[in-house]
Amino acid sequence: MKKIKKHIWLIFFTLILTGNVYAQDQKIGYYESDFVLSKIPEYSGIEQRLKVLSDGWKNEIQELRIEIENLEEDYAAKEILYTEEIKKEKIQEINTKKKQLDNFTAQKFGPDGEYFQKQKELLEPIQRQVFAAVRNVAQRNGLDFVFDRSGDIYMVYARGEWNLNEQVLLELGIEIEQ
């Protein structure tokens, strides 16, 4: 049993040392997709188009909400005057409007909604360009890994020499002012 423990520890330390040596040979870079996209002229136009589109739909949603609120207020104010049949009709009308609001919201902003489809349609070509530029820069610099610092990946420290933002922009043909 003692020999087995000794062998396990020996294997463990060998793996750690081998892993450290291998990790030192890897080159890592990062870029910030938000920064890169903000420098692409077409991107701001696309963002503006999407904003106009979503603002229009948001206005329609707000109008439906106001209409529902008015129906509910009217019902509450006149409920005692209504017969059971009219109460059912009014409640049905309110529920129909609520369902209409839910359907409209899902149709426009749901996971498969028009907004996300339009966003994908407009942004995908630019994203493909950026990814291709990042891949070219990474291959040219002999990098093993490239991280996007704009998203969920959190880096506590990164040496500036590994920042690929300028190289990616140059690869895309975009000159940046110093």
N, C-alpha and C positions, 0 to 999 in steps of 0.2 A: 504494500500500500504506500509506503514511504517513497519507493522508487517511482511509482506512478505519479504521485504528487510532484516529485522533482521533475519528471519528464513534462508534465503539464505546464509547470512554471517555465521551464526552459523553452517549450514551444510558444507559450504566451509572450515571453520577452523577445523571442526571435521574430515573431509576427509584428510586434510593436516596433522594433528597430527596423525591420524591413519596410514596414509601412511608412515610417518617418523618412527613410532614405528615398523611397519612391515619391512621396508627397513633395519633397524638396525639388524634384525634377519637373514638376508641373508648373506651367505658366497660366496665370489667371488674369483676366481683364474684366472690366465692367464698362457699361455705358448707361445713360439715362434716357429711356425712350421718350419720356415727356419732353425733355430738353430737345432731343433730336427732332421729334415731330413738330415742336413749336417753331423750328427753323425752316420747315418745309412750307413753301408758300401755298401749295394746294390744300394743305391740311387746315389752315384757318378758314378757308372758303368752305370746306366740307363741314367743319364744326358749325359755321354760321348757318349753312343750309339745314343741318340737323336741328339746330336751335329754333329756327323759324318753324320748321315742321312740328316739333314737339310743343312749342308755345301755342300753336294753333289748336292742337289736340287738347292741351291743358285748358285752354279757354272753353272749348266745347264741354269738357268734363266739369268745369266750374259752373257753366250754365245749367247743366243737368243737375248738379248738386243744389243749386239755388231753386230750380224748379221743384225738386223733391222736398226741400225745406218748406217752400210755399204751400205745396200740397199737404204736407204734414201739419203745418200751422193752421191752414184752412179747415182741415179735418178736426183738429183739436178744438177749434173755436166753435164749430157747428155740430159736433158729434151728438150732442143731446137732442138736436133737432131732426136728426136722420132716423129713418126707419132701419130695421135690421138689414133689409135688402140694400138700401143705399149705403149703409156702413160697409157692407161686404164689397160693394162696387168700388167705393173710395179706397179701401184698404188694398183691393186688387190693383187699382190704378197706381197707388204708391209703390207696391211691390213690383209691378211691371216696370216702372221707371227705375227702381233700384237695380233690377236685373239688367235693364238696358245700360245703366251706368257701369255695372260690373263687366258686362260683355264688351262694351266699348273700350274700357280701360285695358282689359286683357288683350283685345284685338290690337290696340295701338302700342301698349307698353309691356305686355306679357313676355314671357321668355321666347315665344315664337312670334311676337308682335311685329307690326310693321316698322316700328322705330328701330329695333335691333336688326331686322333684315336690311333696312336701308343703310344703317350704320355699317353693317358687314359689307354690303355691296360697295359703298363708297370708300371705306377705309382699308379693305383687304388689299387692293393693289399697292397702296402706299406702304402698308405693313410688310408686304412681300419684298418691296424694294429695300426697306430698312433691314430686314432680316438677311437679305442677300448681301447688302453692304457690310453688315456686322460679320457675316461668315467670311467674306473676302478679306476684311481687315484682320480677323482672327487667324486665318490661314497664312496671310502674309507675315504676321508677327509671330507665328508658331505657337499660338495660345492653345491650351488644352480646354479651358473653360472660359465662358463669358457670361457674366451676370447682368441682368437689367436691374439697376438700382432704383428705378422709379416705382416698382410694384411692391409686392409683399416681401421680397427678399430684403432683409435688413443687414447692412454691413456696419459694424461698429467703427471700423477703420479701413481705409483703402489708400494706398500710396497713389499720388496723383499721376505718376508715370504710367499706371495701368488704366487710366481713364481713356476710353476710346471715342468719346463724343466727337472730338474734332476730326479724327480719322474717318469715322463713319460719315460725318457730314461731307467731308472732302470726297469720299467714295461715291456719295450721292450727287456730287457736283455742286455742292452748296458751300460758298465761301463765307467764313464768319469773320467778323471784325474783332480785333484784339482790344 
